[in-house]
């Protein structure tokens, strides 16, 4: 029996798909090279932007032909997109050939749902769940091993669906993270450990006693072995001096920080509920550059947020010029049902969004040429 997994979205979803692969291999499935040869196809979905959902719907719809050819083919859809009950119900009603629809919290029970498919279609969405510490992983990222240190988010940025589909922040116990890192390194084939969380800087605040993210970094670096530590993603409001110092002083930590700014304008940042100002952000950047001169800096930006004017967009352009990032990821604002921003007046025209995102990406290319 063979499986085929289609992954959408962030690095956390990539790692989640490694968990799904581990579950399937424990059930006796082997990794297939194509959808055509698979006995089970799993779509691990993303809900951050409308385009990601559209791609899922298009690709799921295309499986109708395969299901006709192979009545025993199991089709499962899981992840952030399906955690929204309306979307899950839409999938089941629109695509009757889908067998399993589950959300983000009950992926660990995928094996049970596969067994239950024989009795009928499965739809189950848990409102919350704990981080599973015992599931196997089928690691697929070469010499890099993803390690999830927490799940969920407490920030509720007005454009973001993540807190609604991933839940509130829950940190793993530090000893469990350290044990996983030691186990990974003992295999002798991984040279990089990448720590994952929606906001890694918030790690440990919910633990009793609390453990800081900086302490976790230092403790991982004490583990013997030839490896590099990296992490993503950081929220500017929570990136503390002790984390910057850890990156600066620990030889094992990669000199790289991904620090999403989202906008360079204070009014837009307030509307986004980002909880920092342009000036706050620049102070952090200046501190990083002073303490870690060779640090690579990358960022995310959203253009065309509701009511954003051309002058406010130019503030984002000027911030990119000031920081001179090594790389940026620019996105057009995409309304997500259930978020505060989706209900705001002053939605920006799609044509304007396209113009702004192209302008921002052109600036990035121009700045990168200057470096070369």
C-alpha positions in Angstrom: 0.0 0.0 0.0 1.3 3.5 -0.9 0.5 7.0 0.3 0.9 10.4 -1.2 0.8 13.6 0.8 0.2 17.1 -0.7 1.3 19.9 1.7 0.3 23.6 1.5 1.6 26.5 3.6 4.3 27.0 6.2 7.2 25.0 7.6 5.0 23.9 10.4 2.7 22.3 7.9 5.7 20.6 6.3 6.6 19.2 9.7 3.0 18.2 10.3 3.1 16.2 7.1 6.2 14.4 8.4 3.9 13.4 11.3 1.2 12.2 8.9 3.8 10.2 7.0 5.0 8.6 10.2 1.4 7.6 11.1 0.9 6.1 7.6 4.2 4.2 7.6 3.3 2.7 11.0 0.1 1.4 9.4 2.1 -0.3 6.7 1.9 2.2 3.9 5.0 3.2 1.8 5.7 6.6 0.3 4.4 6.7 -3.3 5.8 8.9 -6.1 2.5 10.0 -7.6 -1.2 10.4 -6.9 -2.0 7.8 -9.5 -0.2 5.0 -7.6 -1.4 5.9 -4.2 -3.9 4.0 -2.0 -4.4 7.0 0.2 -3.9 10.7 -0.7 -3.7 13.2 2.1 -4.1 17.0 1.6 -2.6 18.9 4.5 -4.1 22.4 4.0 -3.4 26.0 4.7 -5.9 28.8 5.4 -3.6 31.9 5.6 -4.5 33.2 2.1 -7.5 32.7 -0.2 -5.2 31.5 -3.0 -4.0 28.5 -0.9 -7.6 27.4 -0.3 -8.5 27.8 -4.0 -5.5 25.6 -5.0 -6.7 22.9 -2.5 -10.3 23.0 -3.9 -9.0 22.7 -7.5 -6.6 19.8 -6.7 -9.1 17.9 -4.6 -11.7 18.3 -7.4 -9.3 16.7 -9.8 -9.2 13.5 -7.8 -12.7 12.5 -8.8 -11.2 10.8 -11.9 -8.8 8.8 -9.7 -11.6 7.7 -7.3 -13.6 6.4 -10.3 -10.7 4.3 -11.4 -9.9 3.0 -7.9 -13.0 2.7 -5.6 -10.7 1.7 -2.7 -8.6 4.9 -2.9 -8.9 6.8 0.4 -8.9 10.6 0.1 -8.3 12.7 3.3 -8.2 16.4 3.8 -6.9 17.9 7.0 -5.2 21.0 8.5 -5.9 24.6 9.0 -8.4 25.0 6.1 -10.6 22.2 7.4 -10.5 23.3 11.0 -13.1 25.8 10.0 -16.4 23.9 10.2 -18.1 25.7 7.3 -15.2 24.8 5.0 -15.2 21.2 6.2 -18.9 20.8 5.6 -18.5 22.4 2.2 -15.9 19.9 1.2 -18.0 17.0 2.2 -21.1 18.3 0.4 -19.2 19.4 -2.8 -16.9 16.4 -3.1 -18.7 13.2 -2.2 -15.6 11.2 -3.0 -13.7 12.6 -0.1 -13.5 10.0 2.7 -12.0 11.9 5.7 -12.1 15.5 6.7 -10.4 16.4 10.0 -8.9 19.6 11.5 -5.6 20.5 13.1 -6.0 19.0 16.5 -7.1 15.5 15.7 -4.4 14.6 13.1 -2.9 12.2 15.6 -6.0 10.0 15.2 -5.7 9.8 11.5 -5.0 6.0 11.7 -8.3 5.5 13.5 -10.2 7.4 10.9 -8.6 5.4 8.1 -9.8 2.2 9.8 -13.2 3.7 10.3 -13.6 4.7 6.7 -14.9 1.2 6.0 -17.9 2.1 8.0 -18.6 5.4 6.3 -17.2 9.0 5.7 -15.4 10.7 8.6 -15.8 14.3 9.7 -14.4 15.3 13.1 -13.2 18.7 14.3 -11.8 19.1 17.7 -11.9 22.6 19.2 -8.5 22.1 21.0 -5.9 19.5 21.6 -2.5 18.9 23.3 0.8 18.6 21.5 1.4 14.9 20.9 4.8 13.8 22.1 4.8 10.2 21.0 3.9 10.1 17.3 6.5 8.9 14.9 7.9 11.2 12.2 9.0 10.4 8.6 11.6 13.3 8.3 11.8 14.6 4.7 13.9 17.7 4.8 17.4 16.3 4.2 20.0 17.3 6.8 17.5 19.6 8.5 15.2 18.3 11.2 12.1 20.3 12.2 11.3 20.4 16.0 8.0 21.9 17.0 8.4 23.7 20.4 4.9 25.1 20.7 1.6 25.4 18.9 -1.1 28.0 18.6 -0.9 31.8 18.9 -2.3 34.4 21.3 -1.7 37.6 19.2 -4.9 37.8 17.2 -3.5 40.0 14.4 -6.6 41.3 12.8 -5.8 39.8 9.4 -4.8 36.3 10.6 -6.9 33.1 10.9 -4.2 31.2 12.8 -5.4 31.6 16.4 -8.9 30.4 15.3 -7.6 27.2 13.6 -4.5 26.5 15.7 -5.8 27.6 19.1 -4.0 29.4 21.9 -0.3 29.0 22.6 0.8 25.8 24.2 4.5 25.1 24.8 6.1 21.7 25.0 8.0 20.8 28.2 11.6 21.8 27.7 12.9 18.3 28.7 10.8 16.8 25.9 12.3 19.2 23.4 15.8 18.5 24.5 15.2 14.7 24.5 13.9 15.0 20.9 16.9 17.0 19.8 19.3 14.5 21.4 17.4 11.6 19.7 17.6 13.4 16.3 21.4 14.0 16.7 22.0 10.4 17.8 20.9 9.3 14.3 24.0 11.0 12.9 22.4 12.3 9.7 21.1 15.7 10.7 23.2 18.8 10.8 20.6 21.4 11.4 17.8 21.7 14.0 15.1 24.2 13.2 12.7 25.1 16.0 9.2 25.9 15.0 6.3 27.9 16.4 3.8 30.5 15.3 5.7 32.8 17.7 8.8 31.1 19.1 9.6 34.2 21.3 6.6 33.4 23.4 7.8 29.9 24.2 7.5 28.9 27.8 5.3 31.6 29.1 2.5 29.1 29.7 4.7 26.6 31.5 5.0 26.3 35.3 7.6 27.3 36.1 8.1 29.5 33.1 11.0 28.8 30.7 12.3 31.5 28.4 13.0 31.0 24.8 16.6 32.2 25.3 17.1 29.5 28.0 15.8 26.9 25.6 18.3 28.1 23.0 21.2 28.0 25.4 20.3 24.5 26.7 20.0 23.1 23.2 23.5 24.5 22.4 24.9 22.6 25.4 24.1 19.3 23.7 27.2 17.7 22.2 27.5 17.4 18.5 28.3 19.2 15.3 25.0 20.9 14.4 23.4 24.3 13.8 20.3 25.7 15.5 17.8 27.9 13.7 14.2 29.1 14.5 11.1 30.6 13.1 9.0 32.6 13.3 9.7 35.6 15.6 7.2 38.3 16.6 8.9 41.8 16.9 7.0 42.6 20.1 8.5 39.5 21.9 12.0 39.5 20.5 14.0 40.2 23.7 17.6 41.2 24.2 18.4 37.9 25.7 17.3 36.1 22.5 19.4 38.5 20.4 22.3 37.9 22.7 21.9 34.1 22.4 22.1 34.4 18.6 25.1 36.7 18.9 27.1 34.6 21.4 26.2 30.9 20.8 28.3 29.5 18.0 25.8 26.8 17.2 23.0 29.3 16.5 22.6 30.3 12.8 23.1 34.1 12.4 19.7 34.5 10.8 16.5 36.1 12.1 13.2 36.1 10.2 11.3 39.1 11.7 8.0 39.9 10.0 7.2 43.6 9.9 4.0 43.4 7.9 3.9 47.2 7.4 6.1 50.2 7.8 3.2 52.5 8.8 2.1 53.0 12.4 -1.6 53.5 11.6 -1.7 50.3 9.6 0.3 48.4 12.3 -2.3 49.5 14.9 -5.2 48.3 12.6 -3.3 45.0 12.2 -3.0 44.8 16.1 0.7 44.1 15.8 1.4 45.8 19.2 4.6 47.6 18.1 5.4 50.8 16.1 7.7 51.4 13.2 10.1 53.0 15.6 10.0 50.0 17.9 10.8 47.7 15.0 13.7 49.8 13.8 15.2 49.8 17.3 15.2 46.0 17.3 16.8 45.9 13.8 19.5 48.4 14.8 20.2 46.3 17.9 20.5 43.1 15.9 22.8 44.7 13.4 25.0 46.1 16.2 25.3 42.9 18.1 25.3 40.5 15.1 26.9 42.3 12.2 26.8 39.3 9.9 23.1 38.4 10.7 20.9 37.6 7.7 17.6 39.4 8.0 14.3 38.5 6.3 10.8 39.7 6.7 7.1 39.4 5.7 5.0 42.3 4.4 1.3 42.6 3.6 0.3 45.2 1.1 -3.2 46.5 0.5 -4.5 46.1 4.0 -7.9 47.8 4.4 -7.7 51.6 4.1 -4.0 51.6 3.3 -3.2 54.7 1.3 -0.4 55.1 -1.2 1.5 57.3 1.3 1.2 54.6 3.9 2.4 52.0 1.5 5.5 54.2 0.8 6.3 53.9 4.5 6.6 50.2 3.9 8.9 50.8 1.0 11.1 53.2 3.0 11.4 50.6 5.8 12.6 48.0 3.4 15.2 50.5 2.1 16.3 51.3 5.6 16.7 47.7 6.8 18.1 46.4 3.5 16.8 42.8 4.1 18.5 39.8 2.6 15.1 38.6 1.5 11.5 39.6 1.9 8.2 37.8 1.4 5.5 40.1 0.1 1.8 39.2 0.0 -1.4 40.9 -1.0 -3.9 41.2 1.8 -6.4 38.4 1.6 -9.6 38.7 3.7 -10.1 35.6 5.9 -13.7 35.0 7.0 -13.9 35.3 10.8 -11.1 37.8 11.2 -11.6 41.4 12.3 -10.0 42.8 9.1 -12.4 41.0 6.8 -15.2 43.2 8.2 -13.3 46.5 7.9 -14.5 49.2 5.6 -12.1 50.4 2.9 -11.1 47.2 1.3 -8.4 47.9 -1.3 -9.0 47.2 -4.9 -7.2 44.1 -6.2 -5.5 46.0 -9.0 -4.0 48.4 -6.5 -2.8 45.4 -4.4 -1.1 43.9 -7.5 0.6 47.2 -8.3 1.9 47.6 -4.7 3.2 44.0 -4.3 5.0 44.2 -7.7 6.5 47.5 -6.7 7.7 46.1 -3.3 9.2 43.0 -4.9 10.9 45.2 -7.6 12.5 47.2 -4.8 13.8 44.1 -3.1 15.5 43.0 -6.4 17.0 46.4 -6.8 18.4 46.3 -3.2 19.8 42.9 -3.7 21.7 44.0 -6.8 23.3 46.7 -4.8 24.7 44.1 -2.3 26.1 42.1 -5.2 
